[in-house]
Amino acid sequence: MTSASASEAPAPLDSAAFASAVDMFWQAWQEGLYFPSAWHDRLCAEDGYRVSLAIAARRHEAGDRQVGWKVGLTAKAIQEQFGVHEPVFGCLFEEGRKPSGHVFGPDELIRPGFENEVCVVLGRDLPPAGAGGAPLDLATVRRAVDHCRPAIEVIETRGDLFRHFALALADNVQQKAFVVGAPVPLGDDLDLAAIAARVRINGADVATGRGDAVLGNPLNSIAWLARRLADFGLHLKAGDHIMTGSFTRQFPLAPGDSVVTEFDRLGAVELSVATG
């Protein structure tokens, strides 16, 4: 995923070192510190995920309920923007779920940005694979979906994703919040790959994108996520919210900005950042 060769990647941590890493990352997170320097160039990507999942479990136990997952780096535009060539995943939490129209405080966010996505909510559990262990097909994923929502993910740049990719994974891949609009059933006539999104910042049109920019279809993100979570002994569950990946490149956010994204068939979602 990074420019480093496989031979340069750090070795996986043993159980004692991993436990120490989780404790250190948890302490740092509670203090509002990110990308701890003591762990620069010491984590492989898989350990970055493992640390993130362990921190998510502690957050959940502390009362910040996990409500789902995000899939990132799915659109070619964003992969080119960040120099990464496969998706990544992170966790979504209840405190980060905001309704359309939410106003963020001017000092609430750390070097923020946003992405324009479909949020899919599952109505049933989804196994990591289909019959005989075959990859999940879109029909199986579609049957598991309860509804979709137009959505915007708010991200924070809390460290150098390029230089310290494993730490970015441990830091929940930039996730801060997700703003969602009204639910829309995923009927047989709704093709998420074919819908368009139009993005406006402060009244100016800045981008358009289509659902097929997201791994060919946003539902493919869910199939990929189901398979990837299985590597960590996890599976998708009924009620999970899944941010499936951006239709466009990532945009920065600044105090005073107002963002509206309109999705065909799904409607609009908006947010703003106060000026202080």
Secondary structure, 3 states (H helix, E strand, C coil): CCCCCHHHCCCCCCHHHHHHHHHHHHHHHHCCCCCCHHHCCCCCHHHHHHHHHHHHHHHHHCCCCEEEEEEECCEHHHHHHHCCCCCEEEEEEHHHEEECCEEECCCCCCCEEEEEEEEEEECCCECCCCHHHCCCCHHHHHHHEEEEEEEEEEEECCCCCCCCHHHHHHCCCCEEEEEECCCECCCCCCCCCCCEEEEEECCEEEEEEEHHHECCCHHHHHHHHHHHHHCCCCCECCCCEEEEEECCCCEECCCCCEEEEEECCCEEEEEEECCC
